[in-house]
Amino acid sequence: MVKVLVVDDSALVRRVLTEELARDPEIQVVGSAPDPYVARDKILSLAPDVITLDIEMPRMDGLSFLRKLMKHKPMPVIVVSSLTPKGSEMAVDALALGAVDVLCKPGEAYSIGELSRELITRVKSAARARIRTQADAGSVPVKPMESLKATTLKIIAIGASTGGTEALRDVLQRFPVNAPPTVIVQHMPEKFTKAFADRLNSLCAVEVREAQDRDTLRSGLALIAPGNKHMLLERSGAVYSVAVKDGPRVHHQRPAVDVLFKSVARVAGKNAVGAILTGMGADGADGLLEMKQAGAKTVAQDERSCVVFGMPKEAIARGGVDSILPLDQIAQGIISKL
């Protein structure tokens, strides 16, 4: 049984989240709180396994509360945020502080049915997550590797989910300024991916942007699939580009790592390197295998350094992984295979 505490200043949101979580017999909502001060007392008395946390609240904002929580009593936190630019930026900051996942406020991105499925799945995943401490979240930025010799027609493809925002930060901060074109799927809601890309762009030697349909790829550019859209690799002659489009969810995800990886297998073949990072579920496992079968080199994050070892574990089990590496060696592992 996973015990959950719901923290939100909106009585309606507290009720909706409580009702949807109660649909699963393996989850028990042990309480709710309208602000961090009440939440602090209930954490001590109710000992929840997971907290859902609003980040825009009176008396104390969610980021300040999260910072204190991760310092004194680290535990799995799922941020429930609005789709506003401010809400998206604060949600990305919360992930950097150690929150394991982010969801949109009820009614802003999902139908109630979709919200229920997403919420239940992410709460169960969060309960099994390895929690990074505040010291881990605030680690000193790493120095990028030396510039590479010119590479022709090479592509890097990376997929991640729960815990992936900080894993991707670690990998991309290590990339040299002229790293090969990089395409990324990180499971996040729409609009949050723009704030996430902007944050990475401010930290990395490579340029990082949220992808737009028909964007052309080049050395030193990393494109992140926009939330609620699939991203595929395309090629015309010697030029790679991306297609950003609608389509059914794959593994309940849009964007889906499998959609990207399978397109990379078809279009880039042996000229690609694929990496699968921390995340729940099996998204990306089949696609990474297809990449390997097409001649690509492949890497998976090891269990010890993952927040959730779901996606890498499934990729390894299917035989699609050449190398299993700790997070701080993933970037070098990718570059060495080019």
C-alpha positions as CSV (number, residue, x, y, z in Angstrom):
1,M,0.0,0.0,0.0
2,V,1.4,3.4,-1.1
3,K,0.5,6.2,1.4
4,V,0.0,9.6,-0.2
5,L,-0.3,13.1,1.2
6,V,-2.0,15.7,-1.2
7,V,-0.7,19.3,-0.7
8,D,-2.6,22.0,-2.6
9,D,-4.3,25.3,-1.6
10,S,-7.3,24.5,-3.8
11,A,-10.0,22.4,-2.1
12,L,-11.2,21.3,-5.5
13,V,-7.8,20.0,-6.6
14,R,-7.3,18.2,-3.3
15,R,-10.7,16.5,-3.8
16,V,-10.1,15.5,-7.4
17,L,-6.6,14.1,-6.7
18,T,-7.9,12.3,-3.6
19,E,-10.8,10.7,-5.5
20,E,-8.7,9.7,-8.5
21,L,-6.0,8.1,-6.4
22,A,-8.6,6.3,-4.3
23,R,-9.6,4.3,-7.5
24,D,-6.5,2.2,-7.1
25,P,-6.7,-0.4,-4.3
26,E,-2.9,-0.2,-3.8
27,I,-2.9,3.5,-2.9
28,Q,-4.2,5.1,0.2
29,V,-4.5,8.9,0.5
30,V,-3.7,9.3,4.2
31,G,-4.4,13.1,4.3
32,S,-4.4,16.4,2.6
33,A,-3.0,19.9,3.4
34,P,-3.8,23.4,2.1
35,D,-0.3,24.7,2.7
36,P,3.2,23.7,3.6
37,Y,2.8,24.4,7.3
38,V,-0.1,22.0,7.7
39,A,1.8,19.6,5.4
40,R,4.8,19.6,7.7
41,D,2.8,18.5,10.6
42,K,1.0,15.8,8.6
43,I,4.2,14.4,7.2
44,L,5.4,13.8,10.8
45,S,2.1,12.3,12.0
46,L,1.0,10.3,8.9
47,A,4.4,9.2,7.4
48,P,3.4,9.3,3.8
49,D,5.4,7.4,1.1
50,V,4.7,10.0,-1.6
51,I,3.6,13.7,-1.6
52,T,1.8,15.5,-4.4
53,L,2.8,19.1,-4.1
54,D,1.4,22.3,-5.6
55,I,4.1,24.9,-6.0
56,E,2.1,28.1,-6.1
57,M,0.6,28.4,-2.6
58,P,0.1,31.1,0.1
59,R,2.1,31.4,3.3
60,M,5.1,29.4,1.8
61,D,5.6,28.6,-1.8
62,G,6.1,25.0,-2.9
63,L,9.7,25.5,-3.9
64,S,10.8,26.8,-0.5
65,F,8.9,23.9,1.1
66,L,10.5,21.4,-1.2
67,R,14.0,22.8,-0.5
68,K,13.5,22.4,3.2
69,L,11.9,18.9,2.8
70,M,14.8,17.6,0.7
71,K,17.3,18.9,3.2
72,H,15.7,17.5,6.4
73,K,13.5,14.6,5.2
74,P,14.0,13.6,1.6
75,M,11.1,11.7,0.1
76,P,9.4,11.2,-3.2
77,V,7.5,14.3,-4.4
78,I,5.4,14.7,-7.5
79,V,4.8,18.4,-8.4
80,V,1.3,19.3,-9.6
81,S,1.6,22.5,-11.5
82,S,-0.3,24.9,-13.7
83,L,0.4,25.2,-17.4
84,T,1.3,28.9,-17.2
85,P,4.9,30.0,-18.1
86,K,5.5,30.7,-14.4
87,G,4.1,27.3,-13.3
88,S,6.3,25.5,-15.9
89,E,9.5,27.3,-14.9
90,M,8.8,26.6,-11.2
91,A,8.1,22.9,-12.0
92,V,11.4,22.6,-13.7
93,D,13.1,24.3,-10.7
94,A,11.3,21.7,-8.5
95,L,12.7,18.8,-10.5
96,A,16.2,20.3,-10.1
97,L,15.6,20.4,-6.3
98,G,14.8,16.7,-6.2
99,A,11.1,16.2,-7.1
100,V,10.8,13.0,-9.1
101,D,8.0,13.9,-11.5
102,V,5.6,16.7,-12.6
103,L,2.0,16.6,-13.6
104,C,-0.4,19.3,-14.8
105,K,-3.2,20.6,-12.7
106,P,-6.5,18.7,-13.2
107,G,-8.4,19.9,-16.3
108,E,-5.4,21.7,-17.9
109,A,-3.9,18.9,-20.0
110,Y,-5.6,15.6,-19.4
111,S,-9.2,14.3,-19.4
112,I,-10.1,13.0,-16.0
113,G,-9.6,9.4,-17.2
114,E,-6.1,10.3,-18.5
115,L,-5.3,12.2,-15.3
116,S,-6.3,9.2,-13.2
117,R,-4.1,6.8,-15.1
118,E,-1.1,9.2,-15.2
119,L,-1.5,10.1,-11.5
120,I,-1.8,6.5,-10.3
121,T,1.1,5.3,-12.5
122,R,3.4,8.1,-11.4
123,V,2.6,7.8,-7.7
124,K,3.5,4.1,-7.8
125,S,6.7,4.8,-9.7
126,A,7.6,7.6,-7.3
127,A,7.2,5.3,-4.3
128,R,9.9,3.1,-5.7
129,A,12.2,5.9,-6.8
130,R,15.7,6.6,-5.4
131,I,15.6,10.0,-4.0
132,R,18.4,12.5,-4.7
133,T,19.4,14.7,-1.8
134,Q,19.6,18.4,-2.1
135,A,23.3,18.2,-2.3
136,D,23.0,15.9,-5.3
137,A,20.5,18.2,-6.9
138,G,22.8,21.2,-6.5
139,S,26.0,19.5,-7.7
140,V,28.7,21.6,-9.2
141,P,28.3,21.8,-13.0
142,V,30.8,19.6,-14.9
143,K,33.3,20.9,-17.5
144,P,32.3,19.9,-21.0
145,M,34.6,17.5,-22.9
146,E,37.1,18.8,-25.4
147,S,35.8,19.6,-28.9
148,L,35.4,16.6,-31.2
149,K,36.9,16.1,-34.6
150,A,34.3,16.7,-37.3
151,T,31.8,13.9,-37.6
152,T,29.7,13.3,-40.7
153,L,26.0,12.3,-40.6
154,K,26.2,11.2,-37.0
155,I,23.1,11.4,-34.7
156,I,22.7,11.0,-31.0
157,A,19.2,9.9,-29.7
158,I,18.3,9.9,-26.0
159,G,15.2,8.8,-24.1
160,A,14.3,9.4,-20.5
161,S,11.3,9.6,-18.1
162,T,11.1,9.7,-14.3
163,G,14.3,11.3,-13.0
164,G,15.4,12.1,-16.5
165,T,15.5,15.9,-16.3
166,E,18.5,15.9,-14.0
167,A,20.1,12.9,-15.8
168,L,19.8,14.7,-19.1
169,R,21.4,17.8,-17.5
170,D,24.3,15.7,-16.4
171,V,24.8,14.2,-19.9
172,L,24.3,17.3,-21.9
173,Q,26.5,19.5,-19.7
174,R,29.4,17.1,-20.5
175,F,28.9,17.3,-24.3
176,P,31.4,19.4,-26.2
177,V,30.2,22.5,-28.0
178,N,30.4,20.7,-31.4
179,A,28.7,17.5,-30.3
180,P,26.8,15.7,-33.1
181,P,23.1,16.6,-33.6
182,T,21.1,15.3,-30.6
183,V,17.4,14.4,-30.5
184,I,15.7,13.8,-27.1
185,V,12.4,12.6,-25.7
186,Q,11.8,13.3,-22.0
187,H,8.3,12.4,-20.7
188,M,6.9,15.8,-19.7
189,P,3.6,17.6,-20.2
190,E,3.2,20.2,-23.0
191,K,4.7,23.6,-22.2
192,F,6.9,22.2,-19.5
193,T,9.3,20.9,-22.1
194,K,10.0,24.5,-23.3
195,A,10.9,25.6,-19.8
196,F,13.1,22.5,-19.4
197,A,14.9,23.2,-22.7
198,D,15.5,26.8,-21.8
199,R,17.0,25.8,-18.5
200,L,19.4,23.3,-20.2
201,N,20.3,25.8,-22.8
202,S,21.5,28.2,-20.0
203,L,23.7,25.4,-18.5
204,C,25.2,23.6,-21.5
205,A,27.9,24.3,-24.1
206,V,25.6,22.9,-26.8
207,E,22.4,24.8,-27.8
208,V,19.3,23.2,-26.4
209,R,15.8,24.0,-27.8
210,E,12.3,22.6,-27.8
211,A,11.8,21.1,-31.2
212,Q,9.6,22.6,-33.9
213,D,8.3,20.8,-36.9
214,R,10.9,20.7,-39.8
215,D,13.8,22.0,-37.6
216,T,17.1,21.2,-39.3
217,L,19.7,19.5,-37.2
218,R,23.4,20.5,-37.0
219,S,26.4,19.9,-34.8
220,G,26.1,21.6,-31.4
221,L,22.3,21.5,-31.3
222,A,20.1,19.3,-29.1
223,L,16.3,19.2,-29.7
224,I,13.8,18.1,-27.1
225,A,10.5,16.8,-28.2
226,P,7.6,19.1,-27.2
227,G,5.2,17.7,-24.6
228,N,2.0,16.1,-26.2
229,K,3.7,15.7,-29.6
230,H,5.7,12.8,-31.1
231,M,9.1,13.6,-32.7
232,L,10.6,11.6,-35.5
233,L,14.0,11.9,-37.3
234,E,13.9,12.6,-41.1
235,R,16.6,12.9,-43.7
236,S,16.9,14.6,-47.1
237,G,20.3,13.9,-48.7
238,A,22.9,14.8,-46.2
239,V,20.5,16.9,-44.0
240,Y,18.7,15.6,-41.0
241,S,15.6,17.3,-39.6
242,V,12.8,16.4,-37.3
243,A,9.0,16.0,-37.8
244,V,6.8,17.0,-34.8
245,K,3.4,15.6,-35.1
246,D,0.3,14.2,-33.4
247,G,-0.6,10.6,-33.1
248,P,-1.8,8.0,-30.7
249,R,0.0,7.6,-27.4
250,V,2.6,4.8,-27.3
251,H,3.2,3.2,-23.9
252,H,0.6,5.8,-22.7
253,Q,3.1,8.5,-23.7
254,R,3.2,11.3,-26.2
255,P,6.1,12.0,-27.0
256,A,7.2,8.4,-26.9
257,V,10.8,7.3,-26.9
258,D,10.0,4.3,-29.1
259,V,8.6,6.6,-31.8
260,L,11.8,8.6,-31.9
261,F,14.2,5.6,-31.7
262,K,12.4,3.6,-34.4
263,S,12.6,6.6,-36.7
264,V,16.3,6.9,-35.9
265,A,16.9,3.2,-36.7
266,R,15.2,3.7,-40.1
267,V,16.8,7.0,-41.1
268,A,20.3,7.0,-39.5
269,G,21.0,3.3,-38.9
270,K,24.7,2.7,-38.1
271,N,25.4,6.4,-38.0
272,A,23.5,6.7,-34.7
273,V,24.2,6.3,-31.0
274,G,21.2,5.7,-28.7
275,A,21.0,6.1,-25.0
276,I,18.2,5.2,-22.6
277,L,18.2,6.8,-19.2
278,T,16.2,6.5,-16.0
279,G,12.4,6.1,-16.3
280,M,9.4,4.0,-15.5
281,G,7.9,1.5,-17.9
282,A,9.2,0.0,-21.1
283,D,9.1,3.0,-23.5
284,G,12.2,3.0,-25.7
285,A,13.2,-0.7,-25.2
286,D,11.9,-1.9,-28.5
287,G,13.1,1.2,-30.3
288,L,16.6,0.8,-28.9
289,L,16.7,-2.8,-30.0
290,E,15.7,-1.7,-33.5
291,M,18.5,0.8,-33.5
292,K,21.1,-1.8,-32.5
293,Q,19.8,-4.2,-35.2
294,A,20.2,-1.4,-37.7
295,G,23.9,-1.0,-36.7
296,A,23.7,1.8,-34.1
297,K,25.7,1.7,-30.9
298,T,23.6,1.7,-27.7
299,V,24.0,2.7,-24.1
300,A,21.8,2.3,-21.0
301,Q,22.1,3.9,-17.5
302,D,22.9,1.5,-14.8
303,E,20.5,0.6,-12.0
304,R,22.5,2.2,-9.2
305,S,22.5,5.7,-10.7
306,C,18.8,5.6,-11.9
307,V,16.0,7.2,-10.1
308,V,13.8,4.4,-11.6
309,F,15.4,1.5,-13.4
310,G,12.4,0.6,-15.5
311,M,13.2,1.7,-19.0
312,P,16.9,0.7,-19.0
313,K,16.1,-2.6,-17.4
314,E,13.6,-3.4,-20.2
315,A,16.0,-2.4,-22.9
316,I,18.7,-4.6,-21.4
317,A,16.3,-7.5,-21.1
318,R,15.4,-7.2,-24.8
319,G,19.1,-7.4,-25.8
320,G,19.2,-3.9,-27.2
321,V,22.1,-2.5,-25.1
322,D,25.8,-2.6,-25.9
323,S,27.0,-0.8,-22.7
324,I,25.6,-0.3,-19.3
325,L,27.1,2.7,-17.6
326,P,26.7,4.9,-14.5
327,L,25.2,8.3,-15.2
328,D,28.5,10.2,-14.9
329,Q,30.0,8.0,-17.7
330,I,27.0,8.1,-20.1
331,A,28.2,11.2,-22.0
332,Q,31.7,9.8,-22.5
333,G,30.2,6.5,-23.4
334,I,28.1,8.1,-26.1
335,I,30.9,10.2,-27.6
336,S,33.3,7.2,-27.6
337,K,30.9,5.3,-29.9
338,L,30.7,7.9,-32.6
